[in-house]
């Protein structure tokens, strides 16, 4: 199981880092940390999907994030 996004990684509005980082920098940080919070195994277990299908969905979203 991966880390919970609510506990780790995201910059809260009260964070001192928010004052020092521009919005584009914050977005880059969040995009880079996407893979820390999402996995094909989590998708399989939480949505009760076959592993092969969840892997296809996960890889689709990885590619979509790289392009977009």
PyMOL Python script that loads the backbone (N, CA, C, O; Angstrom):
from pymol import cmd

cmd.read_pdbstr("""\
ATOM      1  N   UNK A   1       0.855  -1.178   0.000  1.00  0.00           N
ATOM      2  CA  UNK A   1       0.000   0.000   0.000  1.00  0.00           C
ATOM      3  C   UNK A   1       0.896   1.234   0.000  1.00  0.00           C
ATOM      4  O   UNK A   1       1.931   1.264   0.665  1.00  0.00           O
ATOM      5  N   UNK A   2       0.491   2.230  -0.741  1.00  0.00           N
ATOM      6  CA  UNK A   2       1.272   3.456  -0.872  1.00  0.00           C
ATOM      7  C   UNK A   2       0.919   4.445   0.229  1.00  0.00           C
ATOM      8  O   UNK A   2      -0.040   4.260   0.978  1.00  0.00           O
ATOM      9  N   UNK A   3       1.716   5.493   0.304  1.00  0.00           N
ATOM     10  CA  UNK A   3       1.464   6.554   1.283  1.00  0.00           C
ATOM     11  C   UNK A   3       0.153   7.273   0.976  1.00  0.00           C
ATOM     12  O   UNK A   3      -0.273   7.339  -0.177  1.00  0.00           O
ATOM     13  N   UNK A   4      -0.462   7.793   1.986  1.00  0.00           N
ATOM     14  CA  UNK A   4      -1.687   8.557   1.815  1.00  0.00           C
ATOM     15  C   UNK A   4      -1.349   9.988   1.431  1.00  0.00           C
ATOM     16  O   UNK A   4      -0.542  10.633   2.100  1.00  0.00           O
ATOM     17  N   UNK A   5      -1.968  10.503   0.344  1.00  0.00           N
ATOM     18  CA  UNK A   5      -1.653  11.870  -0.070  1.00  0.00           C
ATOM     19  C   UNK A   5      -2.016  12.910   0.971  1.00  0.00           C
ATOM     20  O   UNK A   5      -1.442  13.999   0.991  1.00  0.00           O
ATOM     21  N   UNK A   6      -2.963  12.586   1.835  1.00  0.00           N
ATOM     22  CA  UNK A   6      -3.357  13.562   2.838  1.00  0.00           C
ATOM     23  C   UNK A   6      -2.325  13.686   3.959  1.00  0.00           C
ATOM     24  O   UNK A   6      -2.318  14.678   4.687  1.00  0.00           O
ATOM     25  N   UNK A   7      -1.475  12.706   4.097  1.00  0.00           N
ATOM     26  CA  UNK A   7      -0.488  12.727   5.178  1.00  0.00           C
ATOM     27  C   UNK A   7       0.897  13.146   4.710  1.00  0.00           C
ATOM     28  O   UNK A   7       1.663  13.716   5.487  1.00  0.00           O
ATOM     29  N   UNK A   8       1.237  12.866   3.427  1.00  0.00           N
ATOM     30  CA  UNK A   8       2.603  13.108   2.955  1.00  0.00           C
ATOM     31  C   UNK A   8       2.585  13.771   1.591  1.00  0.00           C
ATOM     32  O   UNK A   8       1.697  13.516   0.778  1.00  0.00           O
ATOM     33  N   UNK A   9       3.544  14.601   1.350  1.00  0.00           N
ATOM     34  CA  UNK A   9       3.817  15.057   0.012  1.00  0.00           C
ATOM     35  C   UNK A   9       3.118  16.310  -0.444  1.00  0.00           C
ATOM     36  O   UNK A   9       3.728  17.098  -1.167  1.00  0.00           O
ATOM     37  N   UNK A  10       1.912  16.540  -0.079  1.00  0.00           N
ATOM     38  CA  UNK A  10       1.216  17.714  -0.566  1.00  0.00           C
ATOM     39  C   UNK A  10       1.540  18.919   0.288  1.00  0.00           C
ATOM     40  O   UNK A  10       1.752  18.803   1.495  1.00  0.00           O
ATOM     41  N   UNK A  11       1.578  20.058  -0.337  1.00  0.00           N
ATOM     42  CA  UNK A  11       1.891  21.297   0.357  1.00  0.00           C
ATOM     43  C   UNK A  11       0.582  21.919   0.810  1.00  0.00           C
ATOM     44  O   UNK A  11      -0.258  22.292  -0.009  1.00  0.00           O
ATOM     45  N   UNK A  12       0.419  22.026   2.098  1.00  0.00           N
ATOM     46  CA  UNK A  12      -0.817  22.594   2.622  1.00  0.00           C
ATOM     47  C   UNK A  12      -0.771  24.114   2.541  1.00  0.00           C
ATOM     48  O   UNK A  12       0.290  24.705   2.338  1.00  0.00           O
ATOM     49  N   UNK A  13      -1.923  24.731   2.701  1.00  0.00           N
ATOM     50  CA  UNK A  13      -1.988  26.190   2.607  1.00  0.00           C
ATOM     51  C   UNK A  13      -1.230  26.870   3.742  1.00  0.00           C
ATOM     52  O   UNK A  13      -0.845  28.033   3.621  1.00  0.00           O
ATOM     53  N   UNK A  14      -1.014  26.159   4.833  1.00  0.00           N
ATOM     54  CA  UNK A  14      -0.296  26.747   5.953  1.00  0.00           C
ATOM     55  C   UNK A  14       1.209  26.464   5.900  1.00  0.00           C
ATOM     56  O   UNK A  14       1.958  26.895   6.777  1.00  0.00           O
ATOM     57  N   UNK A  15       1.639  25.748   4.880  1.00  0.00           N
ATOM     58  CA  UNK A  15       3.045  25.369   4.768  1.00  0.00           C
ATOM     59  C   UNK A  15       3.913  26.578   4.438  1.00  0.00           C
ATOM     60  O   UNK A  15       3.547  27.398   3.596  1.00  0.00           O
ATOM     61  N   UNK A  16       5.069  26.689   5.103  1.00  0.00           N
ATOM     62  CA  UNK A  16       5.984  27.783   4.777  1.00  0.00           C
ATOM     63  C   UNK A  16       6.524  27.672   3.357  1.00  0.00           C
ATOM     64  O   UNK A  16       6.897  28.679   2.757  1.00  0.00           O
ATOM     65  N   UNK A  17       6.569  26.437   2.805  1.00  0.00           N
ATOM     66  CA  UNK A  17       7.050  26.263   1.444  1.00  0.00           C
ATOM     67  C   UNK A  17       6.153  26.955   0.438  1.00  0.00           C
ATOM     68  O   UNK A  17       6.622  27.410  -0.605  1.00  0.00           O
ATOM     69  N   UNK A  18       4.875  27.037   0.740  1.00  0.00           N
ATOM     70  CA  UNK A  18       3.938  27.644  -0.200  1.00  0.00           C
ATOM     71  C   UNK A  18       4.310  29.088  -0.481  1.00  0.00           C
ATOM     72  O   UNK A  18       4.167  29.556  -1.610  1.00  0.00           O
ATOM     73  N   UNK A  19       4.774  29.784   0.508  1.00  0.00           N
ATOM     74  CA  UNK A  19       5.143  31.184   0.340  1.00  0.00           C
ATOM     75  C   UNK A  19       6.373  31.350  -0.547  1.00  0.00           C
ATOM     76  O   UNK A  19       6.539  32.398  -1.172  1.00  0.00           O
ATOM     77  N   UNK A  20       7.229  30.351  -0.613  1.00  0.00           N
ATOM     78  CA  UNK A  20       8.481  30.448  -1.338  1.00  0.00           C
ATOM     79  C   UNK A  20       8.428  29.833  -2.725  1.00  0.00           C
ATOM     80  O   UNK A  20       9.344  30.028  -3.525  1.00  0.00           O
ATOM     81  N   UNK A  21       7.379  29.101  -3.016  1.00  0.00           N
ATOM     82  CA  UNK A  21       7.307  28.391  -4.290  1.00  0.00           C
ATOM     83  C   UNK A  21       6.174  28.953  -5.141  1.00  0.00           C
ATOM     84  O   UNK A  21       5.091  29.255  -4.638  1.00  0.00           O
ATOM     85  N   UNK A  22       6.436  29.086  -6.415  1.00  0.00           N
ATOM     86  CA  UNK A  22       5.388  29.546  -7.330  1.00  0.00           C
ATOM     87  C   UNK A  22       4.442  28.387  -7.619  1.00  0.00           C
ATOM     88  O   UNK A  22       4.782  27.224  -7.399  1.00  0.00           O
ATOM     89  N   UNK A  23       3.275  28.711  -8.103  1.00  0.00           N
ATOM     90  CA  UNK A  23       2.289  27.685  -8.425  1.00  0.00           C
ATOM     91  C   UNK A  23       2.831  26.655  -9.423  1.00  0.00           C
ATOM     92  O   UNK A  23       2.631  25.460  -9.208  1.00  0.00           O
ATOM     93  N   UNK A  24       3.510  27.064 -10.507  1.00  0.00           N
ATOM     94  CA  UNK A  24       4.058  26.057 -11.426  1.00  0.00           C
ATOM     95  C   UNK A  24       5.045  25.108 -10.739  1.00  0.00           C
ATOM     96  O   UNK A  24       5.084  23.919 -11.055  1.00  0.00           O
ATOM     97  N   UNK A  25       5.828  25.622  -9.817  1.00  0.00           N
ATOM     98  CA  UNK A  25       6.773  24.768  -9.086  1.00  0.00           C
ATOM     99  C   UNK A  25       6.034  23.766  -8.222  1.00  0.00           C
ATOM    100  O   UNK A  25       6.436  22.607  -8.124  1.00  0.00           O
ATOM    101  N   UNK A  26       4.958  24.209  -7.597  1.00  0.00           N
ATOM    102  CA  UNK A  26       4.158  23.309  -6.767  1.00  0.00           C
ATOM    103  C   UNK A  26       3.525  22.221  -7.618  1.00  0.00           C
ATOM    104  O   UNK A  26       3.477  21.062  -7.208  1.00  0.00           O
ATOM    105  N   UNK A  27       3.036  22.584  -8.805  1.00  0.00           N
ATOM    106  CA  UNK A  27       2.418  21.602  -9.690  1.00  0.00           C
ATOM    107  C   UNK A  27       3.435  20.556 -10.150  1.00  0.00           C
ATOM    108  O   UNK A  27       3.119  19.368 -10.225  1.00  0.00           O
ATOM    109  N   UNK A  28       4.643  20.995 -10.455  1.00  0.00           N
ATOM    110  CA  UNK A  28       5.687  20.061 -10.859  1.00  0.00           C
ATOM    111  C   UNK A  28       5.983  19.088  -9.725  1.00  0.00           C
ATOM    112  O   UNK A  28       6.138  17.888  -9.954  1.00  0.00           O
ATOM    113  N   UNK A  29       6.062  19.605  -8.506  1.00  0.00           N
ATOM    114  CA  UNK A  29       6.291  18.743  -7.347  1.00  0.00           C
ATOM    115  C   UNK A  29       5.190  17.703  -7.201  1.00  0.00           C
ATOM    116  O   UNK A  29       5.478  16.529  -6.969  1.00  0.00           O
ATOM    117  N   UNK A  30       3.952  18.111  -7.331  1.00  0.00           N
ATOM    118  CA  UNK A  30       2.832  17.184  -7.209  1.00  0.00           C
ATOM    119  C   UNK A  30       2.831  16.164  -8.335  1.00  0.00           C
ATOM    120  O   UNK A  30       2.547  14.989  -8.103  1.00  0.00           O
ATOM    121  N   UNK A  31       3.142  16.591  -9.540  1.00  0.00           N
ATOM    122  CA  UNK A  31       3.176  15.662 -10.662  1.00  0.00           C
ATOM    123  C   UNK A  31       4.276  14.624 -10.482  1.00  0.00           C
ATOM    124  O   UNK A  31       4.090  13.450 -10.805  1.00  0.00           O
ATOM    125  N   UNK A  32       5.407  15.053  -9.972  1.00  0.00           N
ATOM    126  CA  UNK A  32       6.500  14.116  -9.741  1.00  0.00           C
ATOM    127  C   UNK A  32       6.171  13.126  -8.625  1.00  0.00           C
ATOM    128  O   UNK A  32       6.648  11.992  -8.645  1.00  0.00           O
ATOM    129  N   UNK A  33       5.372  13.539  -7.665  1.00  0.00           N
ATOM    130  CA  UNK A  33       5.048  12.649  -6.558  1.00  0.00           C
ATOM    131  C   UNK A  33       3.850  11.750  -6.845  1.00  0.00           C
ATOM    132  O   UNK A  33       3.493  10.918  -6.011  1.00  0.00           O
ATOM    133  N   UNK A  34       3.223  11.905  -8.016  1.00  0.00           N
ATOM    134  CA  UNK A  34       2.073  11.083  -8.390  1.00  0.00           C
ATOM    135  C   UNK A  34       2.372   9.602  -8.221  1.00  0.00           C
ATOM    136  O   UNK A  34       1.547   8.856  -7.694  1.00  0.00           O
ATOM    137  N   UNK A  35       3.534   9.180  -8.660  1.00  0.00           N
ATOM    138  CA  UNK A  35       3.880   7.760  -8.635  1.00  0.00           C
ATOM    139  C   UNK A  35       4.110   7.233  -7.221  1.00  0.00           C
ATOM    140  O   UNK A  35       4.136   6.019  -7.014  1.00  0.00           O
ATOM    141  N   UNK A  36       4.277   8.115  -6.257  1.00  0.00           N
ATOM    142  CA  UNK A  36       4.385   7.680  -4.864  1.00  0.00           C
ATOM    143  C   UNK A  36       3.028   7.294  -4.285  1.00  0.00           C
ATOM    144  O   UNK A  36       2.956   6.560  -3.299  1.00  0.00           O
ATOM    145  N   UNK A  37       1.968   7.780  -4.889  1.00  0.00           N
ATOM    146  CA  UNK A  37       0.631   7.595  -4.327  1.00  0.00           C
ATOM    147  C   UNK A  37      -0.261   6.681  -5.143  1.00  0.00           C
ATOM    148  O   UNK A  37      -1.312   6.266  -4.656  1.00  0.00           O
ATOM    149  N   UNK A  38       0.118   6.358  -6.353  1.00  0.00           N
ATOM    150  CA  UNK A  38      -0.718   5.521  -7.209  1.00  0.00           C
ATOM    151  C   UNK A  38       0.054   4.278  -7.627  1.00  0.00           C
ATOM    152  O   UNK A  38       1.251   4.342  -7.907  1.00  0.00           O
ATOM    153  N   UNK A  39      -0.634   3.162  -7.666  1.00  0.00           N
ATOM    154  CA  UNK A  39      -0.016   1.932  -8.143  1.00  0.00           C
ATOM    155  C   UNK A  39      -1.087   1.016  -8.726  1.00  0.00           C
ATOM    156  O   UNK A  39      -2.259   1.101  -8.361  1.00  0.00           O
ATOM    157  N   UNK A  40      -0.671   0.150  -9.625  1.00  0.00           N
ATOM    158  CA  UNK A  40      -1.595  -0.803 -10.231  1.00  0.00           C
ATOM    159  C   UNK A  40      -2.132  -1.757  -9.168  1.00  0.00           C
ATOM    160  O   UNK A  40      -3.290  -2.169  -9.240  1.00  0.00           O
ATOM    161  N   UNK A  41      -1.316  -2.109  -8.195  1.00  0.00           N
ATOM    162  CA  UNK A  41      -1.759  -3.024  -7.132  1.00  0.00           C
ATOM    163  C   UNK A  41      -2.861  -2.399  -6.283  1.00  0.00           C
ATOM    164  O   UNK A  41      -3.819  -3.078  -5.912  1.00  0.00           O
ATOM    165  N   UNK A  42      -2.731  -1.115  -5.976  1.00  0.00           N
ATOM    166  CA  UNK A  42      -3.790  -0.425  -5.226  1.00  0.00           C
ATOM    167  C   UNK A  42      -5.081  -0.386  -6.027  1.00  0.00           C
ATOM    168  O   UNK A  42      -6.166  -0.590  -5.483  1.00  0.00           O
ATOM    169  N   UNK A  43      -4.956  -0.125  -7.315  1.00  0.00           N
ATOM    170  CA  UNK A  43      -6.120  -0.087  -8.191  1.00  0.00           C
ATOM    171  C   UNK A  43      -6.814  -1.445  -8.214  1.00  0.00           C
ATOM    172  O   UNK A  43      -8.042  -1.524  -8.164  1.00  0.00           O
ATOM    173  N   UNK A  44      -6.026  -2.504  -8.290  1.00  0.00           N
ATOM    174  CA  UNK A  44      -6.581  -3.859  -8.300  1.00  0.00           C
ATOM    175  C   UNK A  44      -7.344  -4.147  -7.020  1.00  0.00           C
ATOM    176  O   UNK A  44      -8.467  -4.647  -7.065  1.00  0.00           O
ATOM    177  N   UNK A  45      -6.752  -3.840  -5.896  1.00  0.00           N
ATOM    178  CA  UNK A  45      -7.382  -4.189  -4.617  1.00  0.00           C
ATOM    179  C   UNK A  45      -8.579  -3.305  -4.282  1.00  0.00           C
ATOM    180  O   UNK A  45      -9.586  -3.798  -3.774  1.00  0.00           O
ATOM    181  N   UNK A  46      -8.484  -2.024  -4.555  1.00  0.00           N
ATOM    182  CA  UNK A  46      -9.572  -1.111  -4.170  1.00  0.00           C
ATOM    183  C   UNK A  46     -10.780  -1.196  -5.089  1.00  0.00           C
ATOM    184  O   UNK A  46     -11.914  -1.030  -4.640  1.00  0.00           O
ATOM    185  N   UNK A  47     -10.547  -1.455  -6.374  1.00  0.00           N
ATOM    186  CA  UNK A  47     -11.659  -1.510  -7.324  1.00  0.00           C
ATOM    187  C   UNK A  47     -12.047  -2.940  -7.691  1.00  0.00           C
ATOM    188  O   UNK A  47     -12.979  -3.155  -8.466  1.00  0.00           O
ATOM    189  N   UNK A  48     -11.340  -3.904  -7.140  1.00  0.00           N
ATOM    190  CA  UNK A  48     -11.618  -5.329  -7.379  1.00  0.00           C
ATOM    191  C   UNK A  48     -11.604  -5.649  -8.867  1.00  0.00           C
ATOM    192  O   UNK A  48     -12.508  -6.299  -9.391  1.00  0.00           O
ATOM    193  N   UNK A  49     -10.551  -5.175  -9.535  1.00  0.00           N
ATOM    194  CA  UNK A  49     -10.372  -5.415 -10.957  1.00  0.00           C
ATOM    195  C   UNK A  49      -9.339  -6.513 -11.164  1.00  0.00           C
ATOM    196  O   UNK A  49      -8.500  -6.751 -10.296  1.00  0.00           O
ATOM    197  N   UNK A  50      -9.398  -7.185 -12.314  1.00  0.00           N
ATOM    198  CA  UNK A  50      -8.322  -8.126 -12.640  1.00  0.00           C
ATOM    199  C   UNK A  50      -6.993  -7.371 -12.751  1.00  0.00           C
ATOM    200  O   UNK A  50      -6.963  -6.221 -13.189  1.00  0.00           O
ATOM    201  N   UNK A  51      -5.919  -8.011 -12.359  1.00  0.00           N
ATOM    202  CA  UNK A  51      -4.610  -7.364 -12.329  1.00  0.00           C
ATOM    203  C   UNK A  51      -4.211  -6.839 -13.710  1.00  0.00           C
ATOM    204  O   UNK A  51      -3.676  -5.736 -13.823  1.00  0.00           O
ATOM    205  N   UNK A  52      -4.462  -7.609 -14.739  1.00  0.00           N
ATOM    206  CA  UNK A  52      -4.085  -7.190 -16.093  1.00  0.00           C
ATOM    207  C   UNK A  52      -4.816  -5.904 -16.488  1.00  0.00           C
ATOM    208  O   UNK A  52      -4.212  -5.010 -17.080  1.00  0.00           O
ATOM    209  N   UNK A  53      -6.091  -5.805 -16.172  1.00  0.00           N
ATOM    210  CA  UNK A  53      -6.865  -4.606 -16.489  1.00  0.00           C
ATOM    211  C   UNK A  53      -6.369  -3.401 -15.692  1.00  0.00           C
ATOM    212  O   UNK A  53      -6.219  -2.311 -16.244  1.00  0.00           O
ATOM    213  N   UNK A  54      -6.119  -3.590 -14.415  1.00  0.00           N
ATOM    214  CA  UNK A  54      -5.642  -2.464 -13.605  1.00  0.00           C
ATOM    215  C   UNK A  54      -4.265  -1.986 -14.066  1.00  0.00           C
ATOM    216  O   UNK A  54      -3.974  -0.792 -13.999  1.00  0.00           O
ATOM    217  N   UNK A  55      -3.430  -2.889 -14.525  1.00  0.00           N
ATOM    218  CA  UNK A  55      -2.121  -2.519 -15.054  1.00  0.00           C
ATOM    219  C   UNK A  55      -2.271  -1.691 -16.326  1.00  0.00           C
ATOM    220  O   UNK A  55      -1.558  -0.706 -16.519  1.00  0.00           O
ATOM    221  N   UNK A  56      -3.201  -2.095 -17.194  1.00  0.00           N
ATOM    222  CA  UNK A  56      -3.456  -1.323 -18.414  1.00  0.00           C
ATOM    223  C   UNK A  56      -3.958   0.083 -18.082  1.00  0.00           C
ATOM    224  O   UNK A  56      -3.501   1.060 -18.674  1.00  0.00           O
ATOM    225  N   UNK A  57      -4.882   0.185 -17.153  1.00  0.00           N
ATOM    226  CA  UNK A  57      -5.420   1.489 -16.751  1.00  0.00           C
ATOM    227  C   UNK A  57      -4.318   2.347 -16.145  1.00  0.00           C
ATOM    228  O   UNK A  57      -4.195   3.524 -16.482  1.00  0.00           O
ATOM    229  N   UNK A  58      -3.529   1.779 -15.267  1.00  0.00           N
ATOM    230  CA  UNK A  58      -2.435   2.509 -14.617  1.00  0.00           C
ATOM    231  C   UNK A  58      -1.435   3.024 -15.652  1.00  0.00           C
ATOM    232  O   UNK A  58      -1.023   4.182 -15.598  1.00  0.00           O
ATOM    233  N   UNK A  59      -1.052   2.171 -16.584  1.00  0.00           N
ATOM    234  CA  UNK A  59      -0.088   2.583 -17.614  1.00  0.00           C
ATOM    235  C   UNK A  59      -0.668   3.648 -18.534  1.00  0.00           C
ATOM    236  O   UNK A  59       0.051   4.542 -18.979  1.00  0.00           O
ATOM    237  N   UNK A  60      -1.966   3.560 -18.823  1.00  0.00           N
ATOM    238  CA  UNK A  60      -2.627   4.595 -19.614  1.00  0.00           C
ATOM    239  C   UNK A  60      -2.486   5.945 -18.914  1.00  0.00           C
ATOM    240  O   UNK A  60      -2.136   6.941 -19.549  1.00  0.00           O
ATOM    241  N   UNK A  61      -2.756   5.981 -17.613  1.00  0.00           N
ATOM    242  CA  UNK A  61      -2.700   7.254 -16.882  1.00  0.00           C
ATOM    243  C   UNK A  61      -1.264   7.762 -16.741  1.00  0.00           C
ATOM    244  O   UNK A  61      -1.030   8.971 -16.726  1.00  0.00           O
ATOM    245  N   UNK A  62      -0.311   6.846 -16.637  1.00  0.00           N
ATOM    246  CA  UNK A  62       1.085   7.276 -16.589  1.00  0.00           C
ATOM    247  C   UNK A  62       1.449   7.972 -17.898  1.00  0.00           C
ATOM    248  O   UNK A  62       2.065   9.037 -17.886  1.00  0.00           O
ATOM    249  N   UNK A  63       1.071   7.377 -19.018  1.00  0.00           N
ATOM    250  CA  UNK A  63       1.388   7.975 -20.322  1.00  0.00           C
ATOM    251  C   UNK A  63       0.639   9.284 -20.513  1.00  0.00           C
ATOM    252  O   UNK A  63       1.194  10.245 -21.046  1.00  0.00           O
ATOM    253  N   UNK A  64      -0.610   9.329 -20.083  1.00  0.00           N
ATOM    254  CA  UNK A  64      -1.405  10.540 -20.209  1.00  0.00           C
ATOM    255  C   UNK A  64      -0.782  11.687 -19.405  1.00  0.00           C
ATOM    256  O   UNK A  64      -0.784  12.834 -19.852  1.00  0.00           O
ATOM    257  N   UNK A  65      -0.255  11.378 -18.231  1.00  0.00           N
ATOM    258  CA  UNK A  65       0.379  12.409 -17.391  1.00  0.00           C
ATOM    259  C   UNK A  65       1.674  12.908 -18.050  1.00  0.00           C
ATOM    260  O   UNK A  65       1.996  14.092 -17.949  1.00  0.00           O
ATOM    261  N   UNK A  66       2.411  12.025 -18.717  1.00  0.00           N
ATOM    262  CA  UNK A  66       3.660  12.445 -19.357  1.00  0.00           C
ATOM    263  C   UNK A  66       3.374  13.351 -20.546  1.00  0.00           C
ATOM    264  O   UNK A  66       4.103  14.316 -20.778  1.00  0.00           O
ATOM    265  N   UNK A  67       2.325  13.054 -21.300  1.00  0.00           N
ATOM    266  CA  UNK A  67       1.990  13.836 -22.489  1.00  0.00           C
ATOM    267  C   UNK A  67       1.376  15.174 -22.104  1.00  0.00           C
ATOM    268  O   UNK A  67       1.697  16.212 -22.684  1.00  0.00           O
ATOM    269  N   UNK A  68       0.469  15.132 -21.097  1.00  0.00           N
ATOM    270  CA  UNK A  68      -0.283  16.341 -20.714  1.00  0.00           C
ATOM    271  C   UNK A  68       0.474  17.178 -19.802  1.00  0.00           C
ATOM    272  O   UNK A  68      -0.010  18.230 -19.383  1.00  0.00           O
TER     273      UNK A  68
END
""", "prot")
cmd.dss("prot")
cmd.show_as("cartoon", "prot")
cmd.util.cbc("prot")
cmd.orient("prot")
